[in-house]
Amino acid sequence: MDLAYLLRNSARYHPQATAVSDGEHSLTFAQLSSRSARLVNALTGLGARTGDRVAVLLRNRWEFAEVDAALATGGFVRVALNARLALDDFSFCLADCDARVIITESYFDEIALALVERHDVTWIRMDGGDVPAMARDYEDALQAGHDVAPSLGDLTDHPAWISYTSGTTGRPKGVVLSHRALAHVVFNVALELGPMHDRTSMLLPQALSHGAGYMQMAGLAMGSASYVMRQFDPERAIALGKQHGITTLKLVPTMLATLVERRTEVPFESVVYGASPIGPRLLEEALDLMGPRLIQIYGQSEAPVTLTVLRKHEHEGSGEERFSAGRPWSTIEARIVDEDGQDVVAGEAGELIVKAPQVMDGYHNLAAETADVLRDGWVWTKDMARVDERGFVYLLGRRDQMINTGGFNVAPAEVEGVVGHHPRVKECAAFALPDEQWGEAVAVAIVPADSDPMDPAEIIEFCRPRLSFRRPRQVFFIEAMPYSPYGKVDRRRLMQLIGKENP
């Protein structure tokens, strides 16, 4: 089963239901089907063929849905670029995947001109107006295309997306995902966060080029409406939710924090968060405000979106599982293993490995890197974790971020979980610093919850009875936590920031 089949069913079963909207512009599933078919035929007319890579450089906008639908229906490979990256990053991705077409909006004209000069790509540009001479106008291209897409047969095992990772250890790697993998993501999202159907809807303020794109594809495939936001604004999110009766809000913890700060009742039945860890203080405040509406999900590019889920009822009560990443989804096999791939006992730390229908085919053009991560069908996530006897998974940090102090491994998440309970800590990040005595010392950077001065000794003593030798030895205070374009704590910038603010 491929994405094209699922999208055809949505247009057939729910033609007049809303497929996508930004609050001002909307498309029904029938309109989406027609416009995406026109784009398929326009791309074919410009020389693109099944399997060709099409780069997409857009901020969040309603047209993103019809681009995604067209690429899936036409058998093209979607290469969505993170709009917050820089020219050289975009250029690397285009060269790496050998993109034949790039679709952009006017906001990126300067960058797109440079990319077209560097690469042999056809440029399609949205927004009309003064279209650059090297570009083809998006709406003109659609009007020139026929509104019935060609039938291409079964695309199940064909590549559908190449999703570039954040590249924390070098250049980004292109994760190749098949139609089969994405169809399973759709089913998981629809079942575990739903059920999704034509009476449900989801508000998506996160980047459609990454995590939110999977959510939108699930909606398009299941007849559920997607409401997209250019950028997150809590007041507008609440207003859109009330106006359109949106059932689910999908966000990251930093967005959740802005809702909590306003202490405003949210209209959504479900609030789904993920993509980065959540601090215990924020979680407790969110539960106090919203009650049993929260759902946490965890995944990664190599096994996207749907690895573990902490359901609504599992957030209730005072148990430790509230601070876990939940339990594996129904279609996921998960294990915690040592360096030799042997299972560790419950409660011990090890690397999380997973086997699932939605795992990647591999990294594009990187056989050695693929073999290192994808072994006998298991994805080695590089995420350290432990699992309790009931199956709840507790993420401890990336394998290369573990702190070795005096011969003992300390997980950053363990330290952050304790420090984050301090009433005056808003955000925190633990990391290693070189130490002559211990090899590495535990350090923590803290964003205070108020403007009053804080004493590092107060934090260290707060942690002593809970962490013992794992407690921080050095404490730094910063004004704001630095994040990467992918929503993760940017530890390189954090180290630079500490050097500047704490000489």
KELUMKE-634758 format. One record per residue (C-alpha): z, x, y negated. Coordinates in Angstrom, 1 decimal, padded with zeros to 4 digits. Layout:
<nodes>
NODE      zz      xx      yy
NODE       Z       X       Y
...
</nodes>
This chain:
<nodes>
NODE      zz      xx      yy
NODE   000.0   000.0   000.0
NODE  -001.0   001.4  -003.4
NODE  -000.1   000.6  -007.0
NODE  -003.5  -001.0  -007.6
NODE  -002.7  -003.7  -004.9
NODE   000.7  -004.4  -006.5
NODE  -000.8  -004.7  -010.0
NODE  -003.6  -007.1  -008.8
NODE  -000.9  -009.3  -007.2
NODE   001.0  -009.5  -010.5
NODE  -002.1  -010.6  -012.4
NODE  -002.9  -013.1  -009.7
NODE   000.6  -014.6  -009.2
NODE   001.9  -014.5  -012.8
NODE  -001.2  -014.5  -015.1
NODE   000.6  -016.1  -018.1
NODE   003.9  -014.3  -017.8
NODE   004.7  -011.6  -020.3
NODE   003.9  -008.2  -018.9
NODE   004.8  -005.9  -021.8
NODE   006.0  -006.3  -025.4
NODE   007.4  -004.3  -028.2
NODE   008.8  -007.4  -029.9
NODE   005.7  -007.8  -032.1
NODE   002.8  -007.2  -029.8
NODE   002.7  -008.7  -026.3
NODE   000.3  -008.8  -023.3
NODE   000.4  -011.3  -020.4
NODE  -000.4  -010.1  -017.0
NODE  -003.9  -011.6  -017.2
NODE  -004.5  -009.8  -020.5
NODE  -003.1  -006.5  -019.1
NODE  -005.4  -006.8  -016.1
NODE  -008.4  -007.4  -018.3
NODE  -007.7  -004.6  -020.8
NODE  -006.7  -002.1  -018.1
NODE  -010.0  -002.8  -016.2
NODE  -011.9  -002.2  -019.4
NODE  -010.2   001.1  -019.8
NODE  -011.0   002.0  -016.1
NODE  -014.7   001.3  -016.8
NODE  -014.6   003.1  -020.1
NODE  -013.2   006.3  -018.4
NODE  -015.8   006.0  -015.7
NODE  -018.5   005.7  -018.3
NODE  -017.2   008.9  -020.0
NODE  -017.6   010.8  -016.7
NODE  -014.1   010.6  -015.2
NODE  -014.0   010.2  -011.4
NODE  -011.4   009.1  -008.9
NODE  -008.8   011.9  -008.6
NODE  -009.4   013.3  -012.1
NODE  -006.3   014.0  -014.1
NODE  -005.8   012.1  -017.3
NODE  -003.2   013.4  -019.7
NODE  -001.3   010.9  -021.7
NODE   000.4   012.0  -025.0
NODE   002.0   008.9  -026.5
NODE   005.3   007.9  -027.8
NODE   006.7   004.6  -026.6
NODE   004.3   001.8  -027.4
NODE   003.1  -001.4  -025.6
NODE  -000.3   000.2  -024.8
NODE   001.4   002.7  -022.5
NODE   001.5  -000.1  -019.9
NODE  -002.2  -000.7  -019.9
NODE  -002.9   003.0  -019.7
NODE  -000.6   003.3  -016.7
NODE  -002.1   000.2  -015.1
NODE  -005.7   001.5  -015.7
NODE  -005.0   005.0  -014.3
NODE  -003.4   003.5  -011.1
NODE  -006.2   000.9  -010.7
NODE  -009.0   003.4  -011.3
NODE  -007.7   006.0  -008.9
NODE  -007.1   008.5  -011.7
NODE  -004.0   010.8  -011.8
NODE  -001.6   010.1  -014.6
NODE  -000.2   013.2  -016.3
NODE   002.3   011.8  -018.9
NODE   003.4   014.5  -021.3
NODE   006.8   014.6  -022.9
NODE   006.1   013.8  -026.6
NODE   009.0   016.0  -027.7
NODE   007.5   019.2  -026.4
NODE   005.4   021.7  -028.4
NODE   001.7   022.6  -028.5
NODE   001.9   025.5  -026.0
NODE   003.8   023.3  -023.5
NODE   001.1   020.7  -023.7
NODE  -001.6   023.3  -023.4
NODE   000.0   024.8  -020.3
NODE   000.2   021.4  -018.6
NODE  -003.5   020.5  -019.4
NODE  -004.6   023.9  -018.0
NODE  -002.4   023.7  -015.0
NODE  -003.5   020.3  -013.8
NODE  -007.1   020.7  -015.0
NODE  -007.0   017.5  -017.1
NODE  -010.4   016.0  -017.8
NODE  -009.3   013.4  -020.4
NODE  -006.5   013.1  -022.9
NODE  -005.3   009.8  -024.4
NODE  -003.3   010.1  -027.7
NODE  -002.2   008.3  -030.8
NODE  -002.8   009.2  -034.4
NODE   000.7   010.7  -034.7
NODE  -000.5   013.6  -032.5
NODE  -003.9   014.3  -034.3
NODE  -003.1   017.8  -035.3
NODE  -001.9   018.8  -031.8
NODE  -004.7   016.9  -030.1
NODE  -007.3   018.7  -032.2
NODE  -005.9   022.1  -031.1
NODE  -005.8   021.0  -027.5
NODE  -009.4   019.8  -027.5
NODE  -010.5   023.1  -029.0
NODE  -008.6   025.0  -026.2
NODE  -009.6   022.8  -023.3
NODE  -012.7   021.0  -022.0
NODE  -011.3   017.5  -022.2
NODE  -012.5   014.1  -023.5
NODE  -010.3   012.8  -026.2
NODE  -009.5   009.1  -026.6
NODE  -007.4   008.2  -029.6
NODE  -005.4   005.1  -030.5
NODE  -004.7   003.5  -033.9
NODE  -008.2   003.2  -035.3
NODE  -008.6   004.2  -038.9
NODE  -010.1   007.5  -039.7
NODE  -010.8   008.7  -036.1
NODE  -011.4   012.4  -035.9
NODE  -015.0   013.3  -035.1
NODE  -014.1   014.9  -031.8
NODE  -012.3   011.8  -030.6
NODE  -013.4   008.4  -029.2
NODE  -011.6   005.3  -030.6
NODE  -009.5   003.6  -028.0
NODE  -010.3   000.0  -028.9
NODE  -014.0   000.8  -029.2
NODE  -013.9   002.3  -025.7
NODE  -012.1  -000.8  -024.3
NODE  -014.6  -003.2  -025.8
NODE  -017.5  -001.2  -024.3
NODE  -016.0  -001.5  -020.8
NODE  -016.3  -004.4  -018.4
NODE  -013.2  -006.4  -017.7
NODE  -013.4  -006.2  -013.9
NODE  -012.2  -003.0  -012.3
NODE  -014.1  -001.6  -009.3
NODE  -012.6  -001.8  -005.9
NODE  -011.8   001.7  -004.6
NODE  -010.3   001.0  -001.2
NODE  -006.9   002.2  -000.1
NODE  -005.3   004.7  -002.4
NODE  -001.9   004.8  -000.6
NODE  -001.9   008.5   000.2
NODE  -003.8   009.7  -002.9
NODE  -002.0   011.4  -005.8
NODE  -001.0   008.9  -008.5
NODE   001.1   010.9  -010.9
NODE   001.8   014.5  -011.8
NODE   005.1   014.6  -013.5
NODE   006.1   017.9  -015.1
NODE   009.7   019.1  -014.7
NODE   011.8   020.5  -017.6
NODE   011.1   024.1  -016.6
NODE   014.7   025.4  -017.1
NODE   013.9   028.5  -015.0
NODE   010.4   029.1  -016.5
NODE   007.2   027.1  -016.9
NODE   007.3   023.4  -016.0
NODE   006.2   022.6  -012.5
NODE   003.9   019.7  -011.8
NODE   005.5   017.3  -009.3
NODE   002.7   015.4  -007.4
NODE   003.6   011.8  -006.4
NODE   001.4   009.6  -004.3
NODE   000.8   005.9  -004.6
NODE   002.9   005.5  -001.5
NODE   005.9   007.3  -003.2
NODE   005.6   005.3  -006.3
NODE   005.3   002.0  -004.4
NODE   008.6   002.8  -002.7
NODE   010.2   003.5  -006.1
NODE   009.0   000.1  -007.2
NODE   010.5  -001.6  -004.1
NODE   013.8   000.3  -004.5
NODE   014.1  -000.6  -008.2
NODE   013.2  -004.2  -007.6
NODE   015.7  -004.6  -004.8
NODE   018.7  -002.6  -006.0
NODE   018.5  -003.4  -009.7
NODE   017.0  -006.9  -009.3
NODE   015.7  -008.8  -007.7
NODE   012.8  -008.5  -010.2
NODE   010.4  -011.3  -010.7
NODE   008.7  -013.3  -013.5
NODE   012.0  -014.6  -014.8
NODE   013.5  -011.2  -015.3
NODE   012.9  -008.5  -017.9
NODE   014.0  -005.0  -018.9
NODE   014.4  -003.3  -022.3
NODE   013.2   000.3  -022.2
NODE   014.2   002.6  -025.1
NODE   013.9   005.8  -023.0
NODE   010.6   007.8  -022.9
NODE   007.9   006.0  -020.9
NODE   006.5   009.4  -020.0
NODE   009.5   010.0  -017.8
NODE   012.3   007.9  -016.4
NODE   011.5   004.7  -018.2
NODE   007.9   004.9  -016.9
NODE   009.1   004.3  -013.4
NODE   011.0   001.2  -014.5
NODE   008.0  -000.2  -016.4
NODE   005.8   000.4  -013.3
NODE   008.3  -001.5  -011.2
NODE   008.2  -004.4  -013.7
NODE   004.4  -004.4  -013.8
NODE   004.2  -004.4  -010.0
NODE   006.7  -007.2  -009.6
NODE   005.7  -009.6  -012.4
NODE   008.7  -008.7  -014.6
NODE   008.5  -008.2  -018.3
NODE   009.0  -004.8  -020.0
NODE   010.1  -004.6  -023.6
NODE   009.6  -001.1  -025.0
NODE   011.2   000.5  -028.1
NODE   009.8   003.4  -030.0
NODE   013.3   004.8  -030.3
NODE   016.7   003.5  -029.6
NODE   018.4   001.5  -032.2
NODE   021.5  -000.4  -031.0
NODE   021.2  -003.3  -033.5
NODE   017.6  -003.9  -032.7
NODE   018.2  -003.6  -029.0
NODE   020.9  -006.3  -029.2
NODE   018.6  -008.4  -031.4
NODE   015.7  -008.1  -029.0
NODE   017.9  -008.9  -026.1
NODE   019.1  -012.1  -027.7
NODE   015.7  -013.2  -029.0
NODE   013.8  -012.8  -025.7
NODE   016.6  -013.3  -023.2
NODE   016.1  -009.8  -021.8
NODE   018.2  -009.5  -018.6
NODE   018.5  -005.7  -018.2
NODE   018.9  -002.7  -020.5
NODE   018.1   000.8  -019.2
NODE   019.5   003.7  -021.2
NODE   021.1   007.1  -021.0
NODE   024.8   007.8  -021.7
NODE   024.2   009.0  -025.3
NODE   022.6   005.6  -026.0
NODE   025.4   003.8  -024.3
NODE   027.9   005.6  -026.5
NODE   026.3   004.2  -029.7
NODE   026.7   000.7  -028.3
NODE   030.3   001.3  -027.4
NODE   031.1   002.7  -030.9
NODE   029.9  -000.6  -032.4
NODE   032.2  -002.7  -030.2
NODE   029.5  -005.4  -030.2
NODE   029.1  -007.8  -027.3
NODE   025.8  -007.1  -025.5
NODE   023.6  -009.9  -024.3
NODE   022.2  -008.2  -021.2
NODE   023.2  -009.2  -017.6
NODE   022.9  -005.6  -016.5
NODE   023.2  -002.3  -018.3
NODE   021.7   000.5  -016.2
NODE   022.4   004.1  -017.1
NODE   021.4   007.5  -015.7
NODE   019.5   010.7  -016.3
NODE   022.6   012.7  -017.3
NODE   026.3   012.7  -016.4
NODE   028.6   010.2  -018.1
NODE   032.0   011.3  -019.4
NODE   035.1   009.5  -018.1
NODE   036.2   008.4  -021.5
NODE   032.8   006.8  -022.4
NODE   032.7   005.1  -019.0
NODE   036.1   003.6  -019.4
NODE   035.3   002.4  -022.9
NODE   032.0   000.9  -021.8
NODE   033.7  -000.9  -018.9
NODE   036.3  -002.3  -021.3
NODE   033.6  -003.6  -023.6
NODE   031.0  -004.8  -021.1
NODE   032.9  -005.6  -018.0
NODE   031.1  -005.6  -014.6
NODE   027.6  -005.2  -016.0
NODE   027.1  -001.4  -015.5
NODE   024.9   000.2  -012.9
NODE   024.5   003.9  -012.5
NODE   021.4   005.4  -010.8
NODE   020.6   009.1  -010.0
NODE   017.4   010.7  -009.1
NODE   015.2   013.7  -010.0
NODE   011.5   014.4  -010.5
NODE   011.0   015.6  -006.9
NODE   012.5   012.4  -005.5
NODE   012.3   010.1  -008.5
NODE   014.8   007.6  -009.9
NODE   016.3   006.1  -006.8
NODE   018.5   008.4  -004.8
NODE   022.0   007.0  -005.4
NODE   023.3   003.9  -007.1
NODE   026.7   002.9  -008.3
NODE   026.6  -000.9  -008.3
NODE   028.4  -003.3  -010.6
NODE   031.3  -004.1  -008.4
NODE   031.8  -000.4  -007.6
NODE   032.6   000.2  -011.3
NODE   035.6  -002.2  -011.1
NODE   039.2  -001.2  -010.2
NODE   040.8   002.2  -010.7
NODE   039.4   004.1  -007.8
NODE   037.8   007.5  -008.1
NODE   034.4   006.1  -007.0
NODE   033.9   004.8  -010.6
NODE   033.2   008.4  -011.6
NODE   030.8   009.1  -008.7
NODE   027.0   008.8  -008.7
NODE   027.3   006.0  -006.2
NODE   026.0   005.9  -002.6
NODE   022.4   006.5  -001.3
NODE   019.9   003.7  -001.7
NODE   019.0   001.9   001.5
NODE   015.8   003.9   002.1
NODE   017.5   007.3   001.5
NODE   018.8   009.8   004.0
NODE   021.3   012.1   002.2
NODE   023.3   015.1   003.4
NODE   025.6   017.7   001.9
NODE   024.8   021.1   003.4
NODE   025.8   024.8   003.2
NODE   023.3   027.6   002.5
NODE   022.2   027.6   006.1
NODE   021.4   023.9   006.1
NODE   024.5   022.9   008.1
NODE   026.4   019.8   007.2
NODE   029.7   020.3   005.6
NODE   032.7   018.1   006.3
NODE   033.5   015.1   004.0
NODE   035.1   016.3   000.8
NODE   033.6   019.8   000.8
NODE   031.1   021.0  -001.7
NODE   027.5   021.8  -000.8
NODE   023.9   021.2  -001.8
NODE   022.6   017.6  -001.7
NODE   019.4   017.3   000.3
NODE   017.5   014.0   000.7
NODE   014.7   012.6   002.8
NODE   013.0   009.4   001.6
NODE   009.6   007.7   001.4
NODE   009.3   008.5  -002.3
NODE   009.7   012.2  -002.2
NODE   007.0   014.4  -003.8
NODE   003.9   015.7  -001.9
NODE   004.8   019.1  -003.5
NODE   004.4   021.1  -006.7
NODE   000.8   021.3  -008.0
NODE  -000.8   024.6  -007.1
NODE   002.7   026.1  -006.2
NODE   002.8   026.5  -002.4
NODE   005.7   029.0  -002.3
NODE   007.9   026.9  -004.7
NODE   007.1   023.7  -002.7
NODE   008.1   025.4   000.6
NODE   011.4   026.4  -001.0
NODE   012.3   022.9  -002.1
NODE   010.6   020.7   000.5
NODE   011.6   021.7   004.0
NODE   010.8   019.6   007.1
NODE   010.6   016.5   004.9
NODE   013.9   017.2   003.1
NODE   014.1   017.8  -000.6
NODE   016.7   020.4  -001.5
NODE   017.8   019.0  -004.8
NODE   019.6   022.1  -006.1
NODE   022.4   019.7  -007.1
NODE   025.8   020.6  -005.8
NODE   027.8   017.7  -004.6
NODE   030.5   016.4  -002.3
NODE   030.7   013.1  -000.5
NODE   033.8   011.1   000.5
NODE   034.4   009.3   003.7
NODE   033.0   006.1   002.3
NODE   029.7   007.8   001.3
NODE   030.2   008.0  -002.4
NODE   028.4   011.1  -003.8
NODE   030.1   013.2  -006.5
NODE   027.7   015.5  -008.4
NODE   029.2   018.9  -009.3
NODE   026.4   020.6  -011.2
NODE   023.3   022.5  -010.6
NODE   023.4   025.2  -007.9
NODE   022.7   028.0  -010.5
NODE   025.4   026.6  -012.8
NODE   028.3   027.0  -010.5
NODE   031.0   029.2  -011.9
NODE   032.3   032.0  -009.6
NODE   035.7   033.0  -010.8
NODE   037.8   035.4  -008.7
NODE   035.6   034.8  -005.7
NODE   036.0   031.0  -005.9
NODE   033.3   028.5  -006.9
NODE   034.2   026.1  -009.6
NODE   031.9   023.1  -010.3
NODE   031.2   022.4  -014.0
NODE   031.5   018.6  -013.3
NODE   035.1   019.1  -012.0
NODE   036.1   020.7  -015.2
NODE   034.2   018.3  -017.4
NODE   035.8   015.3  -015.5
NODE   039.3   016.5  -016.4
NODE   038.6   017.7  -020.0
NODE   036.7   014.5  -020.7
NODE   039.9   012.5  -020.0
NODE   041.6   014.1  -023.0
NODE   041.9   011.3  -025.6
NODE   040.5   013.5  -028.4
NODE   037.4   014.7  -026.5
NODE   034.2   012.9  -027.1
NODE   031.8   015.1  -025.1
NODE   032.2   018.4  -023.2
NODE   030.2   020.9  -021.2
NODE   031.7   023.6  -018.9
NODE   030.0   026.9  -018.2
NODE   030.6   030.5  -017.2
NODE   031.3   033.5  -019.4
NODE   031.5   037.1  -018.2
NODE   035.1   038.3  -017.6
NODE   036.2   041.8  -016.6
NODE   039.1   040.6  -014.5
NODE   037.6   037.5  -012.7
NODE   033.9   038.3  -012.9
NODE   033.3   034.9  -014.5
NODE   035.7   032.8  -016.5
NODE   035.6   029.0  -016.9
NODE   034.7   028.0  -020.5
NODE   034.2   024.6  -022.1
NODE   032.5   023.4  -025.2
NODE   033.9   020.3  -026.8
NODE   032.7   017.8  -029.3
NODE   036.0   016.3  -030.8
NODE   036.4   012.6  -031.1
NODE   037.8   012.9  -034.6
NODE   037.8   015.3  -037.5
NODE   041.4   016.6  -037.1
NODE   041.7   020.2  -036.1
NODE   042.3   020.9  -032.4
NODE   044.1   023.7  -030.7
NODE   042.3   025.3  -027.7
NODE   045.8   025.8  -026.1
NODE   046.2   022.1  -026.1
NODE   043.1   021.7  -023.9
NODE   044.1   024.5  -021.6
NODE   047.6   023.1  -021.0
NODE   046.2   019.6  -020.5
NODE   044.0   021.0  -017.7
NODE   046.6   023.3  -016.0
NODE   048.3   020.7  -013.7
NODE   045.0   019.1  -012.8
NODE   042.8   022.2  -012.3
NODE   045.1   025.1  -011.7
NODE   043.0   028.3  -011.6
NODE   039.9   026.2  -012.3
NODE   041.1   025.4  -015.8
NODE   039.2   026.7  -018.8
NODE   040.2   030.1  -020.1
NODE   038.2   029.7  -023.3
NODE   037.6   026.6  -025.4
NODE   035.0   026.2  -028.1
NODE   034.6   023.3  -030.6
NODE   031.2   022.2  -031.8
NODE   030.0   019.4  -034.0
NODE   027.3   018.0  -031.7
NODE   026.2   018.7  -028.1
NODE   022.6   020.1  -027.9
NODE   020.2   018.2  -025.6
NODE   016.8   019.2  -024.3
NODE   013.7   017.0  -024.7
NODE   014.5   015.7  -021.2
NODE   018.0   014.4  -022.2
NODE   020.0   017.2  -020.4
NODE   022.6   019.4  -022.0
NODE   020.6   022.4  -023.3
NODE   022.8   025.2  -022.1
NODE   020.7   028.0  -023.7
NODE   021.0   026.4  -027.1
NODE   024.7   025.7  -026.4
NODE   025.3   029.4  -025.9
NODE   023.5   030.2  -029.2
NODE   025.5   027.4  -030.9
NODE   028.8   028.8  -029.7
NODE   027.8   032.3  -031.0
NODE   027.0   030.8  -034.4
NODE   030.0   028.4  -034.7
NODE   032.6   030.5  -032.9
NODE   031.8   034.2  -033.8
</nodes>
